[in-house]
Amino acid sequence: MVMHKLPPDHLLKCPNAPAWISFENGLLDFRFPKSDVLRQDVLIRFCSPWFLVQESFQLPRYTARRLGMPKHWVQPGLYTIEETAKEWLLSFRLQA
């Protein structure tokens, strides 16, 4: 699930992690700063170099428009997770 910024006092009951999202050259990038991801989420979501998307998912139309995306659906597939010293990068290639 992708959500816009929430008020500081709003708590989500499901696992969540803030990410910076950008779109350029057909790639939708999610950058997860390591300082903002809980250890238990790291062990579950970033323990492999792959991220499995089992079903297509939709970005909010507002987000897609703000990023200049031609479409707002990400298709199922196996996507690479790149790790740097400060973040995990998850990139989705959007098909035309």
PyMOL commands that set and color helices and strands:
alter all, ss='L'
color gray80, all
select helices_A, chain A and resi 34-36+39-45+61-67
alter helices_A, ss='H'
color red, helices_A
select strands_A, chain A and resi 20-24+27-33+50-53+57-58+73-74+77-83+87-93
alter strands_A, ss='S'
color yellow, strands_A
deselect
rebuild
show_as cartoon
